[in-house]
Amino acid sequence: MTPSRQIQRQPAWIMLASEFGESTLNEKGSGEFDPTFVITKLGAKVNRVTVSGLVERLELRETSNGSQMYQGQLRDPSGLHFISLGE
């Protein structure tokens, strides 16, 4: 029997949508279920964020594999940002 690897949930970071939107570096693990991280301009390694602002538009969409996700627009003091939320 092979030992199973314990998966721990990453903490959510609180940041402005503009900081997250300006992040361009990605890091993905080699395994099928490894999380994908975004590296912010300040060097934070993030895969869960908490954002706040005014939701101006939110639509439920079907993806090609049959799951559902939300797409919309969020306005905060730094401007208007497009968001996609899924599982």
Order of alpha helices (4+ residues) and beta strands (2+ residues): beta-alpha-beta-beta-beta-beta-beta-beta-beta
